[in-house]
Amino acid sequence: MASSSSTARVRRQLPTSPWLFAAPGLLVVGVFILYPFVSTVVNAFTDRRTLIPGTFVGLANFRELLHDDMFWIGLRNSTLYVLGVVPALVLLPLLLALLVQKNIPGITFFRSAFYTPVVASIVVVGLIWVWLLDERGLVNSLLESIGVGRVGFLSDQWLLLLSAMAVTVWKGLGYYMIIYLAALANVPRELHEAASVDGAGAVRRFLTVTVPAVRSTMVLVAALSSVAAFKVFSEVYLMAGPDGGPAGEDTTLVMLVQRTGTGLTGRVGYASAISVVVFVVTVGLMLLVLRADRKEDA
Amino acid sequence: MSVLANERDVERRPPAGRGPRRRRVTDEHGRRVRGWELALRYLLLLAVLALTVGPFLWQLSTSLKGPTEDIFSSPPKFLPGDPTLHNYKRVADTIPVWDYAFNSLKVAGANVVTNCVGSALAGYALARLRYRGRRVATLVFILAMLVPVEGIIIAQFTTMRELGLNNTLIGVVLPGCVGAMNVLLMRNAFLNLPYEIEDAAFVDGANTWQRFLRIALPSVKGTLAVVAIFAFMGAWDDFLWPLIVLSDPSKFTLTIGLNYLHGTFANDERLVAAGTVIAVAPLIALFACLQRYFFRGVGEGAVKG
């Protein structure tokens, strides 16, 4: 195009060129994220299987879900996961961030070291903890040598879920610590000084200065961690095995999606219906957390 | 260890009567940190260190213990009695671990290149170019970022099958090869650049491509580095997607291969430990080299956002 303009403000470009810049990104996101999202919702109303296209079945998949024990087990475990993991991930990384905030000698080393579990693959993390929590593993030999005796962390249904939660928290600490560090850097120092002058101790300053100042970050962490916790897959899959522990009692919703939807006989339609439940609950969780934030403002 | 921390503090305490020395320990507000408080801090730091890094060291120790050494002893033995690399050789004999590592490297390398190129181009288009439909394009990336990947994984798999790319490494790379979040990160970085420098280049006759390549891109190197690190780690560590796409053991990436090793040889912890060390060591090394860049980039992004 020959629109050679004399003013510098007018961009000289072919009319198609901005789209050429954005094309690779739009193509990837469109084909591999948005199209699968739409087809997940569509498939949820069909009886599609891996090798069979399937037909429209209305709400049949969702009706079946209501009577599927495995679905309720998955929903229960994913919900418990949110309730167990989120409070720990909102509070502990904040305390950790306060601990590494001061620029004392060697602090960069500690910050990086605390981030190591975030860097490591979830598979590595899962296998390390399976070994640590094994009937004959390190945690149990330590417990035995102090006289507590051995605990079946990986064989009991509830202890297994609790152990997986602990691993999720352990792996997430460093990640949320960094988010809190950035927020803490923006807390005005005058607030702390004023509180100190008024004679407030460390705990009191934490509650009256730090927590209110980083509250919006706490809400963000709550939102991020609750969505992630509800969609948990790898930790439980690795620690409980593909079948979800004793009698499948530790199955989570995403594990159920993976189990029912893959393989040559995979029920794609049914797995999509479970996925739709995951979407709805995830969006619900986000709205709930954000609403709780606004209420406290009022 | 509290003793050590106290000694450090004593070392740095300014002698009474003289002015404050330069290397005394101060907090973020420039006030001096008291000795007992510093000791407590180091004590807590070391406790958390043991908790976060300890498990990795225990894994390393297990991987170095020989076949005759009791790895289940109570109380546990932290240092291997007679360290050996035998288990690493046995992993390689049991599964093609170096092939798996090479597959992971290919996937992660491709992911870095495609994410850097794709998100820089798209981010530039969203932030710097004027055209109809720009808002729609931005919205597409925001929507894509909000879609939970775990929920669409089955449809991604069927899409990949329709394209005939399942059970290939290309199939592993494609869905995440231009991350929507990375595009938005790059967009924010480009938005923060002043317009004047580009206008000057424009007057000099530089076209869009030249302005992008010569002027805008060199100014956002920090964000690009963060995108590259995230892309590498994300691809190297990914588990669920390769588990679903890859069925042929010869094409496994390291994470899937490890899960396979664990499933097949669950009774030999030394072997599994050696495998996990092979998988995690390169990443820790990479992170240790780039961590300063990394923390700065993440911090900048968070403060600006």
Interface residues (C-beta under 8 A of the other chain):
Chain A: A8 R9 R11 R12 Q13 P15 S17 P18 W19 F21 A22 P24 G25 L26 V28 V29 G30 V31 F32 I33 L34 Y35 P36 F37 S39 T40 N43 T50 L96 L99 V100 Q101 K102 N103 I104 P105 I107 T108 F110 R111 S112 A113 F114 Y115 T116 P117 V119 A120 S121 I122 V123 V124 L127 I128 W129 V130 W131 L132 D134 R136 G137 L138 S141 L142 E144 S145 W170 L173 G174 I178 I179 L181 A182 A183 A185 N186 R189 H192 E193 V227 K231 F233 S234 L238 V254 V257 Q258 G261 T262 G266 V268 A271 S272 S275 V276 V278 F279 T282
Chain B: R8 V25 T26 D27 E28 H29 V33 L38 R41 Y42 L44 L45 V48 L49 L51 T52 V53 P55 F56 W58 Q59 T62 F72 S73 S74 P75 P76 T114 V117 G118 S119 L121 A122 Y124 A125 L126 L129 R130 Y131 G133 R134 A137 V140 F141 L143 A144 V147 P148 V149 E150 G151 I152 I153 I154 A155 Q156 F157 T158 T159 L174 P175 G176 C177 V178 A180 V183 D199 F202 V203 N207 T208 W209 F212 M233 W236 D237 D238 F239 L240 L243 I244 L254 T255 L258 N259 H262 E269 V272 A273 G275 T276 A279 V280 L283 I284 F287 A288 Q291 R292 F295 V298 G299 A302 V303
